[in-house]
Amino acid sequence: MSEYILEIENLTKDFPGVRALDKVNLKVKKGEIHSLCGENGAGKSTLMSVISGVYPKGSYEGKVFFKGRETNYHSVKDSEKEGLAIIHQELALSPYLSIYENIFLGHMKTRFGIIRWDHYIKESQKYLDRVGLRENPGTIVSKLGVGKQQLVEIARALSKQVELLILDEPTSSLNDDESAKLLDLILEFKRQGITSVMISHKLNEVLQVADTVTILRDGRSISTWDVKQDNLTEDLIIKDMVGRDLTHRFPDRTSAPEDTVLEVKNWTVYHPEYHSIKVVDNASFYLRKGEILAFCGPMGAGRTELMMSIYGGSYGSKSEGEVYINGKKAALHSTKAAIDAGLGYISEDRKNLGLILIQDVKTNISSSSLGKISFFGIVNGQKEIEEAEKYRAELRIKTPSIHQLTRNLSGGNQQKVVVSRTLMANPDIFIVDEPTRGIDVGAKSEIYGILNDLVKQGKSVIMISSELPEALGMADRIYVMNEGKIKGVLSHEDATQEKIMSMALVG
C-alpha cells in the first residue's frame, strides 16, 4: 500500500493560446497538510480542478492517481464518490437554502420519492458540531457571514465522507479570528486522519499548519519542501515562487504630502434595508495630495461602506454629512458625479463589482473611459486597442491577448485589469479596497509599486486593508475604524499592529 494518497505524473493542461500546466509532478502523503504555493497564473487552481474532475479525463495529458488507482473522472461527482472534495475560493452555496439543505444538496436519499427532512436536520447537526458552527441548521445561508459560510462548505464536504480535502485560498475573505479558527479546524482534521491540500498566498499561515509545501511557477512544479526538516522560511518560498529574491516587500518612498484634497465631515450612512441602523456613524477624515491613507479595522467595521457611500452613494439608503474636494463642497449623488469629480474606486469584490467577466480584457480596461476614446459617440477601436495594450505592458498582465475573456485570467491578473481601468480614467483620488486580496507576493509587490508611482505623480490614495503589515508598510497615516466609528488616527512613525488593534477594540 502506497504512503501517498495522491500522485500526479507529468500533468499537462492547455487552454486556447496558453499552457496552464506543463509536466507537473506532485505527491501528497496520507494524513498530511500539503500546501500549494505560487504566483497568480502559476497553475494552482487549474491543477486542483484537474484532480477533482472539473476538467474531465481526456482534456489533459499525464496521470492522476488517487488512493493508488489512476483516476478517470468526468465530473466532480465522480471524485466526490471516492472521497475527494474541493472548496473553491468563491463559495458554491445556494444563498436562499438553509444550512442543512446546502450540506446535503445533491446527495439526499429519498424513500418512495419523499425526502426525510427531519432526518437530514438531525444529521446535519453532527457535521456542524465537527466544524464548530453553532447555528440552527434551518438558518438561511445568506444570513451568515463569509466565515460561517466557509464552515458550511466544509461541513458539506465532510458529509460526503471526505478523505482528501482541497481548499483554495480558504482564508482570503476571513478576518484574523476566523482565519485562526479555520486553520485550527484543518489541524483537527489532520488528527482525524483527513488529508488536506491548501492553496494559499498567506505564507505565514502556510508555515503555521503545513507539513509539506510544493511550489509552482509558470505552470511547472519547481520544488517540494518539508517544512520542519528543511527549516522552510517565507523568503525561500518567495524565491521559488517568483524566480528571484524579493528583497523589499514594500517600495521605498519619501513621503511629502501637500495640501488637503479631500475632506469628509460628520459622515453618517444608514443601512440599505434597515433604514434606522447607522452603518457609519459621524465619521470625519481628510486626505492630502501625494499621500497614501489607510483604513484598518476588523471585518464589519464600516470601512468599505464608508468609501462606497462617498463614491456616488454606492452604498446605503441615505448618507448625511459633507464632502469637500480641493476646498469646495461636492455633491456626489452618482458614480458618474464621483468620476467627474476626480475619484476612482477599485472594489474588494473584483468578480462581481469590478469586472465584466464575460467581456474581454480590452473592453474591461476601457469601460470607464469611453468618452476619451470616442468621437461623436463612436468608439475609436484602434485607440481602444492601443490603450489596452499600453496597460497590458505597463502592468505586465499575463494574457495571450487583450481579446481574451477576463474570466479566463488568474485572480492577480484580473486585479491588474481592474487597476488598469481605473488608471485609464486618470482620477486624482484613488480609493482601493483590499487591493491585494487573493493575489501572490509577486503581484502584491507590483500593485504596491503602482500605488507608489501614483503618489509620486501627485495623486492621492485611500487604501482599505485587512492586512496590518500592508497598511504599516505603505501608509503615511492610518485611520482605525470599528462599529461604524473612526476610533482614531496614527502616523506612519507611531503606528504598530498592537496600537491599531488596541485602538480598534478599546478606542
C-alpha positions, 0 to 999 in steps of 0.5 A: 500500500502506497504512503501517498494518497495522491500522485500526479505524473507529468500533468499537462493542461492547455487552454486556447493560446496558453499552457496552464500546466506543463509536466507537473509532478506532485505527491501528497502523503496520507494524513498530511497538510500539503500546501500549494504555493505560487504566483497568480497564473502559476497553475494552482487552481487549474491543477486542483480542478484537474484532480477533482474532475472539473476538467474531465479525463481526456482534456489533459495529458499525464496521470492522476492517481488517487488512493493508488488507482489512476483516476478517470473522472468526468465530473466532480461527482465522480471524485466526490464518490471516492472521497475527494472534495474541493472548496473553491475560493468563491463559495458554491452555496445556494444563498436562499437554502438553509444550512442543512439543505446546502450540506446535503444538496445533491446527495439526499436519499429519498424513500418512495420519492419523499425526502426525510427532512427531519432526518437530514436536520438531525444529521446535519447537526453532527457535521456542524458540531465537527466544524464548530458552527453553532447555528440552527441548521434551518438558518438561511445561508445568506444570513451568515457571514463569509466565515460561517459560510466557509464552515458550511462548505466544509461541513458539506464536504465532510458529509460526503465522507471526505478523505482528501480535502482541497481548499483554495485560498480558504482564508482570503475573505476571513478576518484574523479570528476566523482565519485562526479558527479555520486553520485550527479546524484543518489541524483537527482534521489532520488528527482525524486522519483527513488529508488536506491540500491548501492553496494559499498566498498567506505564507505565514499561515502556510508555515503555521499548519503545513507539513509539506509545501510544493511550489509552482511557477509558470505552470511547472512544479519547481520544488517540494519542501518539508517544512520542519526538516528543511527549516522552510522560511517565507523568503525561500518560498518567495524565491521559488515562487517568483524566480528571484529574491524579493528583497523589499516587500514594500517600495521605498518612498519619501513621503511629502504630502501637500495640501488637503484634497479631500475632506469628509465631515460628520459622515453618517450612512444608514443601512440599505434595508434597515433604514434606522441602523447607522452603518457609519456613524459621524465619521470625519477624515481628510486626505492630502495630495501625494499621500497614501491613507489607510483604513484598518479595522476588523471585518464589519467595521464600516470601512468599505461602506464608508468609501462606497457611500462617498463614491456616488452613494454606492452604498446605503439608503441615505448618507448625511454629512459633507464632502469637500474636494480641493476646498469646495463642497461636492455633491456626489449623488452618482458614480458618474458625479464621483468620476467627474469629480476626480475619484476612482474606486477599485472594489474588494469584490473584483468578480462581481463589482469590478469586472465584466467577466464575460467581456474581454480584457480590452473592453474591461480596461476601457469601460470607464473611459469611453468618452476619451476614446470616442468621437461623436459617440463612436468608439475609436477601436484602434485607440481602444486597442492601443490603450489596452495594450499600453496597460497590458505592458505597463502592468505586465498582465499575463494574457495571450491577448487583450481579446481574451475573456477576463474570466479566463485570467488568474485572480492577480491578473484580473486585479491588474485589469481592474487597476488598469481601468481605473488608471485609464480614467486618470482620477486624482483620488484613488480609493482601493479596497483590499487591493491585494486580496487573493493575489501572490507576493509577486503581484502584491509587490507590483500593485504596491509599486503602482500605488507608489508611482501614483503618489509620486505623480501627485495623486492621492490614495485611500487604501482599505486593508485587512492586512496590518503589515500592508497598511504599516508598510505603505501608509503615511497615516492610518485611520482605525475604524470599528462599529461604524466609528473612526476610533482614531488616527496614527502616523506612519512613525507611531503606528504598530499592529498592537496600537491599531488593534488596541485602538480598534477594540478599546478606542 
